[in-house]
Amino acid sequence: MLKKFLAIVAISTMTLTQSVSAADVKLVDPNKMVRQVADNTFARIKKDQPLIIKDKEYLRVIVEEELMPYIDYKYAALRVLGGEVSKVRAITDEAEKAKAIKDIQRFISVFREYLVATYAGVFTQYTNQKVEFGAEQAFKGKDVVVVKTKIIEDGKPDIRIDFKVREDRNGQWRAYDMIAEGISLLDAKQSELQGILRQQGIDNVSNLLEQKSQLPVQFRGSNSND
């Protein structure tokens, strides 16, 4: 299953461990985790507006420091790969399997950088709006919950941003998907990449995402292929 394979590839991706400690955010309650992370992120965006106005690339720094420690990007990356992970598990030749696992490890690394760029682009839309949280979700006995938030700004329609959050084996909750106005970032990316994965393979998809992650930070909209 996906969780077992995640454990295998995680061994060689420890160098990607988040640079900011998660100790200050309560990871045992998904509702509180999302609230704390959202509060911290939007407070940082508000405080650092002069830097953001000067250079939107600074949003990558904010995403790295305030958001990424609480994103389960490895799980998200393997979800995007979907059936490609099963194919790797079925390989019997050791050298071929080692190469395939290495390709997946690279994909996880590249996908993380792609997420940083994507979230940075989304946050170009927000400056000093109010963040409203939905009712706390029951999570005992569940592996995944959806924590609902809403961005409110006078004179503009509310923007719904929900977070899918999953519990890991250590009982800690991290988000793995962001749903903006009903559109799942993960589902959209999976649909976009499945054909390319089948036709060109994981390494070429990694190259594609790497190129996209290096583009200047900007909001590309929910229907964009970027």
RALINLIN-V200232 format. One record per backbone hydrogen bond with DSSP energy under -1.0 kcal/mol. CO is the residue of the C=O (numbers start at 0). NH is the residue of the N-H. If there is no record, write none. Layout:
CO/NH, CO/NH
This chain:
0/4, 1/5, 2/6, 3/7, 4/8, 5/9, 9/12, 12/15, 13/16, 21/24, 26/172, 28/32, 29/33, 30/34, 31/35, 32/36, 33/37, 34/38, 35/39, 36/40, 37/41, 38/42, 39/43, 40/44, 41/45, 42/46, 43/47, 45/48, 47/51, 48/52, 49/53, 50/54, 54/57, 55/58, 56/59, 57/61, 58/62, 59/63, 60/64, 61/65, 62/66, 62/67, 66/69, 67/70, 69/174, 70/72, 71/75, 72/76, 73/77, 74/78, 75/79, 76/80, 77/81, 80/83, 81/84, 82/86, 83/87, 84/88, 85/89, 87/90, 92/96, 93/97, 94/98, 95/99, 96/100, 97/101, 98/102, 99/103, 100/104, 101/105, 102/106, 103/107, 104/108, 105/109, 106/110, 107/111, 108/112, 109/113, 110/114, 111/115, 112/116, 113/117, 114/118, 115/119, 116/120, 117/121, 118/122, 121/124, 122/125, 129/151, 131/149, 138/141, 142/166, 144/164, 146/162, 147/133, 148/160, 149/131, 150/158, 151/129, 152/155, 158/150, 159/180, 161/178, 162/146, 163/175, 163/176, 164/144, 165/173, 167/170, 171/167, 173/165, 174/71, 176/163, 177/184, 178/161, 179/182, 182/179, 183/187, 184/188, 185/189, 186/190, 187/191, 188/192, 189/193, 192/196, 193/197, 194/198, 195/199, 196/200, 200/204, 201/205, 202/206, 203/207, 204/208, 205/209, 206/210, 207/211, 208/212, 211/214, 220/223
